[in-house]
Amino acid sequence: MKTRNSALCALGLAAAITLGGALTAAAQDTTRARPQTRIPVRKDQPVVAPPRVDTVTVTRTDTVVRTRTDTVTVTRVDTVTRIEELPLQPLGQWQFGIGVGWAAPTGDWRNVVKDGYDIHAHIGWFPGANVFGLRLDGDYVAMGGRETDCSACPGAKMFQAGLDAVLRFPLDRKSPVNPQIYFLGGAGLTWFNDFTPYRTTERPPVVVTAGDNTFLVTGPAGAAVVVRTSDLTDDSGSPWHWDVGAGIQLGKFFIESKYVAINTENKSSAYIPIRLGYNF
């Protein structure tokens, strides 16, 4: 017990000496800065704890919705090709035509007659509107005489009737014009009103006449051929003829040409008509 008390006294004494030394050193330190503001200290006021700073982390999520409206103009052009089939133009079953044209003699006959005219008419029949048909022709042809050979000679005037076979070929039946080409040929009879006889240039030459319808020179004839009645035959008054030709038809109009050979006495006499006409 005594030992314990002695230790406590020793410790107390040491503490007192240490505290006294510290106070003396502080009183002697004149270089230490003193604060300008005095903080009053009241023993009865509790010490205020410094404010508490809390770190708050705020996470913000913003949803941005962006709406974009684009206006697109689309122009669409549709090309529609409409093909219409034009109706076929009819060929026709019956045909009635009239025409007029030029008539030119050929060969030695041209030495006594000159170019004349041709008045024409025909009736055609095409069974079932076929391309093949028949045509009945009628023509009046007048060709004047040449004044250098015989100023009084009439030349040749004649009426003809014939039957021709016709073969037509449509070129474009969808066209309003309906163009066609055709070929024809046949035979018929010829009646002369006057026929000026002529001599051929072949060797030996022959005299061509037309039977009872031959013009007889009774006066001065110049270079004309003089024919006596006894030189004529009775069976040649209406000689037959044959013909072949072609034509083209545009709508109702037609143009055609033929070679017509007449079986006159001793030698054929031929001419070529070119006609322009209209079909009803």
Secondary structure as UniProt FT lines:
FT   HELIX           2..28
FT   TURN            43..44
FT   STRAND          94..105
FT   HELIX           107..111
FT   STRAND          113..125
FT   HELIX           127..129
FT   STRAND          132..145
FT   TURN            147..149
FT   TURN            151..152
FT   STRAND          156..170
FT   TURN            173..174
FT   TURN            176..177
FT   STRAND          180..195
FT   STRAND          198..199
FT   STRAND          207..209
FT   HELIX           211..213
FT   TURN            222..223
FT   HELIX           229..231
FT   HELIX           234..236
FT   STRAND          240..250
FT   TURN            251..252
FT   STRAND          253..262
FT   STRAND          269..279
//
